[in-house]
Amino acid sequence: MVNASMPSQGVKAVRCRPIEPADLAAVATLLGEGFPERERGYWDRALARMRDRLVPEGYPRFGLLLVADDRPVGVILLLFSTDPDAATTVRCNVSSWYVEPSFRFYAGLLANAALRFENVSYLNISPATNTWPMLEAQGYRRYGDGQAFMIPLLSRPEPGVAVHAVDADCCGVIEGVSADVMALLRRHAGYGCISLVCVDRNGAFPFVLLPRPTLRRWATAAHLVYCRSTDDFRRLAGNIGRHLLRRGIVIAAMDANGPLPGVVGRYLPGKSPRYVRGANPPCLGDLSDTELVVFGP
């Protein structure tokens, strides 16, 4: 996104600062310019959800704004969250970076400011193909190389498994599921996800899947956005598939580095790769509290 052109003449000061609630209308306008394939309502909803979500103390709620003489000319959204299975680990999904063309000389300033936080694992889950080399130059590495599309219904269900759905208003607890993970399940159900806990003699295994309306032209699908381990999904795929079928969902997708053994499907290398910068990448299958969920597909 950086180019060598100089900014417009007559500008006295260009700086980065955190986005404030009063900036949201201007931010939505900038994002509409930068991502014209998205309607204005998409950004209004995304920013409203960012306004209302929990954010770790000491981190920006929305992200950063590039201002020239106090006029917004660039934006980068930052979704900070804690790892639900390791609450001391902070993650940041870097998303929706845009700078007006005449100020792209300063785009690096915005990107560097976003990466200044120490002991944070940064995720980029929707990079354009032409930005992959730039991400690697910034210290990102690819941790998810492609996507697996599966039909979990065709897997043999494990015996003795109870599948519990968790909705946004659920106030109960499930033995073996921590309070933080129960909060994640409720929160994601509020975003329109399907939150499940499979319970058997081995314990309790939480999953969150996001329905993907963009695939409904040929089949109803859902993307796995939280699990503790892809091995858990592989083992319980048949049980999950039967629950999804009752909701009219046949296809499940997930981040992967190869086919999932024992689950019928197809692996597509290079599709929607995921990048991380930092020492604590999420496990494959964990996109909780990222733009995919908070903004919606």
FENQUI-V102881 format. One record per residue. NEAR is the number of other ideal C-beta (glycine too) atoms within 12 Angstrom. Layout:
# FENQUI-V102881
near:NEAR
near:NEAR
This chain:
# FENQUI-V102881
near:29
near:22
near:16
near:9
near:16
near:15
near:27
near:19
near:9
near:11
near:21
near:13
near:16
near:32
near:23
near:32
near:25
near:29
near:35
near:20
near:17
near:15
near:31
near:29
near:19
near:27
near:39
near:32
near:23
near:36
near:42
near:24
near:23
near:29
near:25
near:14
near:10
near:23
near:15
near:20
near:15
near:23
near:35
near:22
near:22
near:38
near:37
near:23
near:30
near:38
near:23
near:17
near:31
near:23
near:26
near:24
near:10
near:14
near:27
near:31
near:29
near:38
near:43
near:42
near:40
near:44
near:32
near:29
near:16
near:17
near:23
near:36
near:35
near:45
near:46
near:42
near:42
near:42
near:42
near:36
near:39
near:31
near:30
near:34
near:23
near:21
near:18
near:15
near:24
near:30
near:40
near:40
near:44
near:41
near:37
near:42
near:40
near:35
near:36
near:32
near:20
near:22
near:34
near:28
near:25
near:34
near:34
near:26
near:30
near:40
near:35
near:20
near:29
near:38
near:29
near:19
near:25
near:13
near:18
near:32
near:36
near:40
near:42
near:44
near:39
near:29
near:31
near:19
near:13
near:9
near:22
near:21
near:14
near:21
near:31
near:17
near:16
near:26
near:18
near:29
near:23
near:26
near:30
near:37
near:22
near:26
near:35
near:38
near:31
near:40
near:28
near:42
near:28
near:20
near:26
near:19
near:23
near:27
near:13
near:13
near:28
near:22
near:33
near:29
near:28
near:35
near:22
near:20
near:13
near:23
near:12
near:16
near:19
near:27
near:13
near:21
near:31
near:21
near:16
near:25
near:34
near:29
near:28
near:40
near:40
near:30
near:32
near:42
near:30
near:23
near:37
near:27
near:39
near:38
near:41
near:45
near:41
near:38
near:24
near:21
near:13
near:16
near:19
near:28
near:37
near:45
near:49
near:44
near:45
near:37
near:33
near:32
near:17
near:18
near:21
near:16
near:9
near:11
near:23
near:26
near:33
near:42
near:44
near:53
near:47
near:48
near:40
near:33
near:23
near:33
near:19
near:32
near:46
near:35
near:30
near:43
near:40
near:29
near:33
near:45
near:37
near:25
near:30
near:37
near:23
near:17
near:22
near:17
near:33
near:29
near:34
near:51
near:41
near:48
near:42
near:36
near:24
near:21
near:21
near:36
near:18
near:21
near:34
near:24
near:32
near:20
near:24
near:22
near:18
near:16
near:20
near:29
near:31
near:41
near:34
near:35
near:30
near:27
near:17
near:23
near:29
near:38
near:33
near:34
near:38
near:45
near:46
near:43
near:40
near:44
near:41
near:38
near:39
near:40
near:33
near:29
near:29
